[in-house]
Amino acid sequence: MQKDPKNLNTTLELSKEDMRAYGYKVIDHIVAHFDTQNDKKPVTQASRAEMDDLLTEDIPLFPSQPDDVLDFVMRDIIPNSNIVSHPKSYSFVPGPSNYVSVMADTIATGFNIFSGGWAASPAAAELEIVTMNWLLEIFGFPTKQGGGIFTSGGSMANLTALVTARRIKCKEDFSKAVIYLSDQAHSSNIKAIKVIGFKKEQIRIIPTDLEFKISLNKLKNAIAKDRLEGLQPFCIIASAGTTNTGTVDPLDAIATICEEESLWMHVDGAYGGAAILSASGKQTLKGIERADSLTVDPHKWFFQPYEMGCLLVKNHNWLSGTFSEKPEYLRDIEGNESEINFYDHGIQLTRRFRALKFYMSLKTFGLEAFKTAITYNIDLANSVEKILRKSAFWEVVSPATLGIINFRYHPLGHNLTEKELDHINQNISRQVVDSGEALLVTTVLLGQVVLRMCLINPRTQLKDITDTLALCEKFGEKEIEKLSNNV
Ligand SMILES: *Cc1c(COP(=O)(O)O)cnc(C)c1O
């Protein structure tokens, strides 16, 4: 640190040469990462104490050499994260980013584009309209009347949707309003429902059937009963790709219920929606075009880096009617109706230029490449299912659906209890993760501990998966030995 107050860089600027050198260094690091990430281990684990040791420091009052700071970051901070775009990163919903979008984000940040209002950046607003129209078209929503907004992610898109649904259906008084979703719906929906002030008594968690789809019969019963009690059913949240199993709720049937009962239909397709770009996914997602609002997460299966979620709605006036406020300090930039101020379509005023990365990557690679990638992923999960079914070690717990498959180690010829199977599969996952070779964690389905793969990375190959299964089998065998030594 240079402790000379006279040396302070009070305009926070670097010289042109220093900026260049610094930038090239950063780019070299990122390119090296893209080039070598497949050869690294996807998993990092560290405790709070270890991270405290590494990173806790006092507020830096005086300057350091830019290169020293960068070197420290690249050596000690960046490697202490999982590589979510690694071919063997199977858990949660992976983040198979792409380099063009990374550069687009760099441009958006480099020029610090304000994507809140038309007046500040007409082209950014227009590009959000253009790319939103592409998405509306992809999902069969009307492009003239429809609209949407890019958000930080699916959680914010779901929140934005529910605020809108509540205003349209309940107006000011939502004290009797009731909302319906399945026990497999993503937790961000419950979070959003709570954030906007609904009580527990206003939420109906509808059980799912053996295929993890919302039970239509139980849904209809719940709505009917609530009406009899004088409550106001107002919204159903359907899942288009549950995070656990990839299951799609019966969208057409739910849309019909919503029409008959005059309910808002929100579809959470955060991860699964992108499957509409494949022929089989389009079949599975039939009815999605009947939703009033739809969440999709470009930072999942549309291959964008974080953060990018998206909410689509059937009528863009629903958003502006919900989120427009007219403070005096924004008076001068209101502009005319067709010039959209996206701060009027959602919660944020200051917004980064998210549309740019979606635009640049789609233009660079073409929608056909995205279609092929997504179709590849769905086929890959189907191939894994076939392999597992033929194996004497594995049991498929929930079949390949939109790139997700759940299975467990259950070797033939051993009489294992459910408790032992849970224990074995938990330990297989733990040892795989501890080895760092693959990110493969468990979930619980119908009370069973199972291994879950979400295969939305187009750079994952069948060999990556068979290698991982072989590793699991090795650990599984050891677990069986331990069990038989204990008796
Ligand atoms: C990931 C996910 C979300 C949450 O999205 P974030 O981008 O993580 O905020 C919501 N719903 C589903 C179905 C998801 O898979």
PDBQT file of the ligand as one rigid body, heavy atoms in Angstrom, charges set to zero:
ROOT
HETATM    1  C1  LIG A 501     -34.173 -21.331 -10.813  1.00  0.00    +0.000 C 
HETATM    2  C2  LIG A 501     -35.626 -21.278 -10.679  1.00  0.00    +0.000 A 
HETATM    3  C3  LIG A 501     -36.261 -20.162 -10.115  1.00  0.00    +0.000 A 
HETATM    4  C4  LIG A 501     -35.499 -19.030  -9.490  1.00  0.00    +0.000 C 
HETATM    5  O1  LIG A 501     -34.787 -18.306 -10.437  1.00  0.00    +0.000 OA
HETATM    6  P1  LIG A 501     -33.490 -17.449 -10.029  1.00  0.00    +0.000 P 
HETATM    7  O2  LIG A 501     -32.991 -16.987 -11.335  1.00  0.00    +0.000 OA
HETATM    8  O3  LIG A 501     -32.568 -18.380  -9.318  1.00  0.00    +0.000 OA
HETATM    9  O4  LIG A 501     -33.947 -16.340  -9.158  1.00  0.00    +0.000 OA
HETATM   10  C5  LIG A 501     -37.644 -20.152 -10.099  1.00  0.00    +0.000 A 
HETATM   11  N1  LIG A 501     -38.355 -21.181 -10.599  1.00  0.00    +0.000 NA
HETATM   12  C6  LIG A 501     -37.777 -22.270 -11.138  1.00  0.00    +0.000 A 
HETATM   13  C7  LIG A 501     -38.631 -23.361 -11.685  1.00  0.00    +0.000 C 
HETATM   14  C8  LIG A 501     -36.386 -22.356 -11.206  1.00  0.00    +0.000 A 
HETATM   15  O5  LIG A 501     -35.818 -23.452 -11.735  1.00  0.00    +0.000 OA
ENDROOT
TORSDOF 0
